[in-house]
């Protein structure tokens, strides 16, 4: 804070002081009485969290049954004050086993006083990183993520890690298997008119990382964003066309392990990853988004009591991809009395609780042939290319485990060998990584980068060095673009911003474990995964006909999972009937919607929902029904609405061990709405 805090108070709901710490002598001892009298007793706790009383500023926040109050004698940065409170609570929870309430404070008041002395010096916030503070504050009797490790022993070079250039990774980390997991998660926000024109569309994304790497590695991440490829093209005098689709990222935020200096100069993501899982990066994309579905709804009001709804859903992803758990909720009026459906795929029903026709899409029995082919290919990938009687007899335990994963209640699920091998690693079955030599233990030599990284310790050694990287995106717009333009990019503190500014590459030393490397936003070139075409007709005063067509525009080989389409209906709905071509639908009266659910939505398909809604007949004049938009929920693995791709993920460490990198892309629905 530009102006130092004078005091910090922890109060219960009655206003009693649990713990207080005075950092300066410019405030009196009656600050708690002033807060209790002017704010708590005047019943103004639910209003503005910043109050000016007697020339002093009070910043307060309620966490569980505790109020945290910061008193400042002069003007201060409000955002910084509340940021300090949030970070301090997260620190306390890491020591208290996830709990922060009045009992936790009373049971750990000695530890809290010790932490308050460390995280604020003369009223100015200091280091609040749990990883760093736990290196030298090892209070007994408090649970922590490192309780299984010998925390009471002195940590070598702890002072260097705290006062060094970084504070997000500790030394001495060692793993038998060195792995990096990277997820790109995107959320699509869409508002589409009833005629199919896009009114608002954007993508918010983030890059999550989980690192299990030994020693003090340096990572470098390359994406197909516009700025990075243009910078690399200038450095290497090569055109950007060599990379195919280029993604422009907006609002990018990196994990603190990313080397921002290298990112600024090379536009590549270089980092020393934390040990375990973490979020590497978040981003947003507004250009070049590939929408996995197209929903084309048509709703006609046939009179005052009937509505005709036609919804066409088209999957636009690859023919070999599938969407799972597809649920389409088609709203109907609250006065819906009866509905009838006709669907080409899945099942539909009226959900009176949400006033929607719910259309669930799944793979039907006709897809059994495709299931057999994919299942045999999966078994061959585990058995080294063979699939015969001997292979089955020698691997029957593994086959039973795979059958439990690839089919759920008779419905086929994910049959991708790449995905299943991430968590089914049966011994005795050959894999693509079996030919790699086992990693050697990390030598106990003096670190060459002592104190440079605080989020990762040295000595990490894994038998199998792997890196898993997932890209998860949420779609908001469909626009053709060859590059991804990222807006509002924010990085983790580990990213080397100097290198990012000069080289436009994301370079970083990652923290140990899971962290968020980057956030971004995209507003151009968004590829919408679905198109919804609704048709609603009011047939008289008591009937409504609804037809909704949902089209998946991602690849035919891809699937969307958990698709839910909520179609609003009037509150006077009395009865509904459905017909869906895929999935299931029902009327939810609680939300006045027809909820259409599709468990697995294949790409390049167009399931439809047809419903008839009967309304309650009243003597009074019926008010015109204001139709809420159709809402859609989905998750499409291995698809990014922005088109963002990881071009490379490089790991450097002085011992030169082998690393396994895993990259995953996920696109899910943010605010995905279609007017009808």
N, C-alpha and C positions, 0 to 999 in steps of 0.2 A: 504494500500500500504506500502511495506517495507520502501520506501522513501516518505516523506510527499509531498503533492501537494503545490505548491507555490501560485497559483491563479486559479480561475475558471471564464471563460468569457462566456456570452451569446451574440451572434452576429446575426444580420439579414443577408440576402443574399447579401447586399451591403457592409458588413463588419463593420457596425455601432454597437457600444456597446450598448446593451439593459440593461444589468446588469453585474456587475463584483464584485468579492469578493476576496480580497488579504488576504491570510492566513499567509504568511511569507514575510520577507523583503529581500530575497535573489535574487529577480528578479526586473528588472527595470520597469518603467511605459510605455516603448515603446514596450511591448510584442505584443499588438494588431497590431501596425504598422508593426512589423516583420511578423506576421501571414498574414496580408492583402497583404503585398508586395511579400513575398516569396512563398505563397501558393495560395491565392485567385487570385491575378493578374497574376500569372504565369500559371494559368489554370491547377493546379495539385490537385484540390479538389477531382477528381474522382480516384486518385491513392492511394498510401499508406496513411492510416489515422494516421500514426506516422511519425513525422518529427523532425530532429535535426537541430536547427538554433541557432547559436551563443552560443553554450554550454548549451542550454536549450532544453528540449524535449517537443513537442507539441502533445497532443492526442486530436483529434477532431472527432466529429460525428454530422451528420445532422439529425435533427428531424423536419419534416414538413418544415417550412421556417426559421428555427433557427439552428445556429451552436453552439454547446457546446464545448468549448475548455478548456482543462486542461493543465497548464504549470507546469513543474517540472524542477528544476535546475540540477538534477543529474539523474542517472539511476533509473528506477522505474518498478514496475510490470505492464506490459501493460494490461494483462487480468483483474487485479484488478481495474485499472483505468476505463476501459470500463464497467466493471460490476457496478461500482459506478454510471456512467452516466445512464445506463439502469434503475437501481433502483431509481435514483433520478427523472428521467422522469416519471416513474410509480407513484412515490409519488406525483409529481406535478399534474398529470392527476387525481389522486384521489381527490385532492382539487379543481381542476378546472372543475369538471364535465366531465372528459374524453377528454378534449381538451388541446393541448399544442402547441402553435404557438406564433407568435410575438404579436398578440392582447391579448392573454391570459397573456403573460408576462407583457405587459404594464398595463393591468388592475389589476394585482395582484403583483406588484413589492414589496410592503411592506411585503406581506406574503412570497414571495420568499426569501427576505433578512432574515426574521425570521427563515425560514426553513434551509437556508444555514448555519446559526449560530448553528443549532441543529445537522445537519447531518454530519458536518465536524468540527473538533476541531484541530486548529493549523496545518491543512493540512492532518489530519488523519481521514478517514471515521468513522462515528459512526452509531447509529441505524437509519435505513431508513424504518422501518416498519410503514405503514400508520396507522395501528390499534393503535400503541403505541403513535405516534406523535399527533394523533387526540384527545388523552385524555387530553392534556394540551395546544395544539395550536388550538384554536377554533376561527380563524379569521372570522369575519362576512362578509357576502356577497359572500362567496365561497361555491359552491355546494359540497356536500360529501355524501357518502352512509348513513351517520348517521344524515343527516340534519333533519329528522323527529323526532329525539330524542333531548332532552334538552341539547344541546352541550355546552351552555354558563354557565352551572352550574359547580362548582368544582367537580372533580372526586375523590372519596376517594381512598387513597393508590395508587395514580397515580405514585408517585415516586418509590414505591416498585415494581410496574409492569415494570417500565422502567429499573431500575437498578437491578432487580432480575435475576433469572436463565433463564427465558424465556421471550420473548417479543412478542409472537404471539397470545395471548389471554388476554382479559380484564375481570375484575371481574364484578359481578352483572348481568350476563345474566340470563333471566328467560323466559320460554316458557310454554304454557299450554299443548302442545303436544311435548314430547321429542322424536325426530326421528334422525336416522342416515342412510344416503344413501351412499352406497359404490358401485362404478362401477370399474370393471376390464376391461380395454379397451386394446385390443391387435391388432397390425398391422402385417400382414404376408408379408414378402418380399421373393419372389420366382423368380428364373431364371431356367427354365426347358428346356431341349433340345427337338428337334422335335421327338426324339425317346422315350421321357417320362422319361429320367433320370434327376435327380435333380442336377443342377450345383451349385446353391447357394440357401440357405434357412435359414432364421432366423425369429425370432419374437421379436418385440419391444412392450413392454406393459407398462401400467401405471395404478395406482390405484387412482381413484378420489373419494373424499368424500365430502359430504355436511351434516353438523351436525346442528341440532336444539336441543341442549341439555342445560338444566338449570345447573347453578352452575359451579363447576370446576371438571368435570368428568375425570376419568382416563380410557383409552381404551386399550384393548389388542387384537391384531389380530393374528390369527394363520392360516398359509397357509400350503399347502402340498408340500412345497419346500424341497429339499433334505437335506440341512444343518439343517433346523429347525427340521425336523422329526428325523434325526440322533441324534441331540442333545437331543431332548425330549426322544428318546429311551434310551439314556445313563442315563438320569436323572431318568426315571421311570423303566428302565430295561425291556422294552417291545419292541417287534419287530415293525418295520415300516410297516409290512404287514397289521396291524390292520386298517390302514387308506386307504387301497386300492391304488389307483394311487397316486404317489408322484411326485410333480412337482419341477424341479430345475430352480430357477430364476436367471437370470443374469442382471447386470446393474440395480439393484434395487435402487430407490430413494424414500425417504419417505417425507411426509409433516413434518413441524417442530414440530407438536404436538406429534409425535411418541416418545415414551420413548426408546431411543436407548440403554440405559444401560440395560433395561430389555430384549430388542431384542438381544443384544450381549450375554446375559447369558441364556435366555430361548428360544430364537428364536421364539418369539411370538410378534405380533404387538399390543402393549399396548399404549393407547393415550387418552388424554383429547381432544375431538373433538371441532373444532370451531363451532359456531352457524350457521347453514345453510349448503349450499352445498360447498364441497371442494374436491380436489383431494388428496386422502390419499397416493397413492403409484403408482409408475411406475416400470415396469420391462421388461425384455427381456428374451425370452426362445428360446433355440436352440435345445433342446432335447424333444422328446415325444410330438411333436405338432400334433394335430388331425386336418387334413385339412378338411374343410367342403365340398369342391368340388374337383373333378378330371376332368381336361379338356384334352381331347385327340384329337388334331387336325391332320388332314391329308390334305396336300395341294400338288396338282400335276399340273405341267405346261404342258398343252396339246398343244404343238406347241408354236408359238410366240404370239398368240392373245387370247388364252383361258387358264383359270385356273380353276381347280376343287378343291373346298374346302369342306372338311368334318370335322365337329367339333362335338365331343361327350362330353357332360358335365354330369358328374355323381356326385350326391350329396351323401356324405358318412356319413352325420349325421343321427340321428334317424328317423325312419319312421313316428313318430308322430310330428316331427319338420318340419318347413318350412322356406325356404329362400324367402325373399320378395324383390321386386324391382330388380330382377336379370337382369343384362344387360351384354351381351357378345359382345365385339368389336373385330371383326375378320379383320385384316388389308388386304387390297387389293392394287394392284398397282395404282399409280396415273393416269395411262392411262386407267383405267377401263371405259368402255363405256356402258356396259349392264351387269346386274346381274339377276340371277334367284335363287329362294330359295325353299327348301323343309325342313320344320321343323316338328318334332314330338310333339313339345310343344311350345307355345308362338308364337311370330311373329318376322320376320326378314325383314330388309330393308337395302338398300345401302345408306350410308351417304357419299356423295362426299366431304363434307367439311373436313372430317377427314380421307378419304380414307379407310373406314372400312365398313364391314358388321355388322350391329348392330342387335343383337338378344335379344329380350325382352321376358322373360319368365314370365308367370302368371298362376294362377289356372283357368282352363277352366270350361265349363259348366258341364263336367262330374264329377267335384268335388262337385256338389251341395249336394249329399247325405252326404258326409263328413261334409260339411258346416252345414247342418241341425243338425247333431248329436252334433257337437261342439257348435252350437248356443244354443241348448236346455240345454246342460251341463252348459254353461255360465249363462243362465237365472236361472237355479236351484241354482247355487252358490250364486246368489244375492237374490233369493226368499226364502232361507232357505231350499232348497231341493224340493220345490213344483213347479209344472208347470202345471197349468190348467187355466180355464176361469177366476176364481176368482183372481188368482195370476196376470193374465194379466191386468184385469180391475183395480186392486189396484196399479199397478206399470206401467201404460202405459207411463207416462212421462220418467221413467227410461228406458223403452224398446226403445222408440224413440231415446234417447241419445245413447244407446248401438248400435242400428242399424246404426247410423251415423258413429260409430267407426269401426264396424266389416265389413262394406262393403263400398267400395269407387268406384263410377261409375260402380256398378254392379260386381266389383271384390272383392272377400273375402280378408279381412285383418287379423290382429292378433285377435284370439278368445281366448287367454289365460286369464282365470279369474285372475291369479296372476298379470299379466301385467295391465289389464284394471282397476283393483281395486286400482292401484297406483294413478290414477288421476280421476276416476269416483267414487265418494263417496256419492251417493245419500242418503239423510236421510230417515229413515224409513225402510231401507233394512238391514237385518242382515249381519254381516261380521265376519271373524275369530277373530277380536279383540274387538267385542262388549261386551264380557264377562269380559274384563279386567276393573278394577276399574279406575275411573278418577284420575288423578294425583293431589296430594295436592300441594298447593303453597309452594314455597321454603321459609323457615323461614329466617328472617333477622338477623341471628346470625353472629358472627365474623368468617371469613373464617379460616379454619384450614391450608390452603395452601396459605397464603397470599404472594403474590409476586412470587410464584413459576411458574405461568403460565401467559403469557402476551397476548395470542391469544384468550382468552375466559374470559368473565366477570362472576361474581357471580350473583345470584338472578334469573337466568333463570328458568322459570316454564312453562311447557306445560301441557295441559289437557290430551293429549295422547302422551306418550313418544315413539318415533319410531326412528329407525336407518335404513337408506337405503344404501345399499352397492352394487355397480356395478363393475363387473370385465369385462373390455373391452380389447380384444386382437386382434392383427393383425398377420396373419399366414405367415410363410416363409418356412417351411420344414415339412415332414412327416417321423417320426422315432418312433419306438416302444420303450417306456420307462416307468418304473413304478414310477419314481420320476422325479420331475422337477428341473433341475439344472439352477439356475439363474446366469447370468453374468452381470457385469457392473451395479451393484445395487447402486442406489443413493436414499437417504431418505430426507424427509422434516426435517427441523431443530428441529421440535418438538419431533422427535423420540429419545428415550433414547438409545444412542449408547453403553453406558457401559453395559446395560442389554442385548442389542443385541449381543455384543461380548461374553458375558458370558453365557446367556441363549438361544441365537438365537431366540428370540421372539421380535415382534414389539410392544413395549409399548410406549405410548405417551399421552400427554395432548393436545388435538386437538385445533387448532385455531377455532374461531367462523366463521361459514359460509363455503364457498367452498374452498378447497385447494387440492394440489397434494401431496399425502402422499409418493409415492414411484415410482421409475422408474426402469425398468429392461430390460434385453435382454436375449434371449434364442437361442442357436444355435444347440442344440441336442434334438432329440425326438420330432420334430415338426410334428403335425398332419395336413396335408394340407386339407383344406375344399373342394377343387375342383381339379379335374384332367381334363386337356384339351388335347384332341387328335386331332390335325389338320392334314389335308391332302390337299395339294395344287398341282394341276397339270396344267402345261402350255400346252394348246392344240393349237399348232401352234404359230403364231406371234400375234394374236389378241384375243385369248380366254384363259381364266383361269378358272379352275374348283376348287372350294373350298368346303371342307367338314370339319366341326368342330363338335366334340362331347365333351360335357362338362358333367362330372360326379360329382355329389355331394356325398362326402364320409362321411358326417356327418349323424346323426341319421335320420330315416325316419319321426319322429315326429317333426323335426326341420325344419325351413325355413331360407333361405337366402333372404335378402331384397336388393333392388336396385342393382341387378346384371347387370353389363354392360361389354360386351366383345367386344373389338375393334380389328378387323381383318384387317391388313393392305393390301392395294391393290396398284398396280402401279399408278403413277401420270397420265398415259395416259388412265385411265379408262373412257370409254364413256357410258357404259350401264351395269347395274347389274340386276340380278334376284335372288330372294331368295325363300327358302322353309325352314321354321323352325317348329319344333315340339312344341315349347313353346316360348312365348314372341313375340317380334317384332324385325325386323331388317330393316335397311335402309343404304343407301350409303351416307357418309358424305365426300363431295369433299374437304372441307376445311382442313381436316386432313388425306385425302387419306385412309380411313378406312371404312370397313363395321361394323356398330355399332349394336350390338345385345343386346337388353335390355329384362330382365326378372324381372318383378316386385316382384314376390314371387316364389322362387326356392325351391321346397320341397327337403328334404333329400332323399338319395338313389334313385335318378332319373338320367336319362341320356338323356336330350334333345339334339337334333342335329340341325345343320344348314348346308344346302346345297345351294351353290350359284354359279352362272356362271357370269363371268366378261368378258365383251367385251372391247377390247382396241382399241384406235384410230390407224388406219392403216397409217403408214408413209413410205415414199420412202427410207429414210435413214436407215442405219443398227441400229437396236434396241440394246441399251445397256442392259447388263444382269441386271435383277431386283434383287437388294439387299433386301431381305425380312426382314423387321423389325419384332420384336417379337409381338405376340398377347398379348394385355394388358387386364387385367380383374379388375373390381371393384365390390365389394360386401360388405355386412354387415350381419353377422349371429348372431342374438341374442341368449343368453344362451348357447354359444359355445365358448370354448377357445382352440386355436390351440396348446397351450403349455400344456394343461391339468391342469393348475393351478386352485385350488379351495380354497375357504375360509372354513377352518375347524371350526373356531369359531370366534366370535366377541363379546367380553365381555366389559361391561360398568360398572364402579364403580363410585359412587358418595355418599357423606356422608349422603344425605337425603334419599337414598335408593329408588328413584322413579323407576317406570317401564319404559323401553325403547323399542321402536319398531325398529328393524334393517331390512334394505332392502339391498339385495345383487343382483347385476345384472352383467352378463357377456356379453361382446360384442367382436366379432372378425370381423375385417374389413381388406380390402386389403391395403397393403402398395404399394410396387413395385412388382406386381404379373404379371410376364411375361413368355410367353412360345414361344420358337423359333419354326419356322415353315419352 
